[in-house]
Amino acid sequence: MRTTVTYLFDPLCGWCYGASPVIGALAQHPDIQLALAPTGLFAGSGQRMDASFAAFAWANDQRIASLTGQRFTEAYRQNVLGRHGGAFDSSAMTLALTAVAESEPVRELEVLRVLQEARYVDGLDTGSAQVVEAVLRRMGLEGVADQVAEPDLALRERNASRLQQARRLMRSLGAQGVPGLVVHGATGQRLLGGNALYGDVEQLLRQIQAD
């Protein structure tokens, strides 16, 4: 019997990017049913990139790289962190993930990974809806790209509902941030914090299957 696990994340969260190899491995495991739950942590944040925020982000990114081996390139440092005035906002990416979840759900984790790599490796500012749209078109997701370019009210409402559901789940378990995993077991729901996502996959599986 497969264990359902919900992944709480935000596509602009550097620690979530650090966790992506382990999340990818979980998604491929035959005993795990992985559900994605974007929380909207940085959606509509109003944060703008400036020198102070860029320095903070880069220092944090280096800690993530050291712990996980994930790449944060000079292109990202120059073209994203160095682009002062740009929006630090995950709204477009989150909307894209909701649209993918509805039309091609098997590709949602792939889209998340590609968008993360577009930012941290290729140095593209994925806080921009135009950049997100272009990435989706390169992936052959023309319909989703069209929805990101001109989102209708129905998509916006479904996206808002999805974020609210994830936030309710976080509150119910006392989650303070992302990433996190919610294990839906025979004895109820329990939270595994982000620290569990940066080590050995087999050890994580033992924690998940501890019920």
Secondary structure, DSSP 8 states (H G I E B T S, - for coil): --EEEEEEE-TT-HHHHHHHHHHHHHHH-TTEEEEEEE--TTTT--EE--HHHHHHHHHHHHHHHHHH-----HHHIIIIITSTT-EE--HHHHHHHHHHHHH-GGGHHHHHHHHHHHHHTT---TTSHHHHHHHHHHTT-HHHHHHHHS--HHHHHHHHHHHHHHHHHHHHHT--SSSEEEEEETTEEEEEEGGGGSS-HHHHHHHHTT-
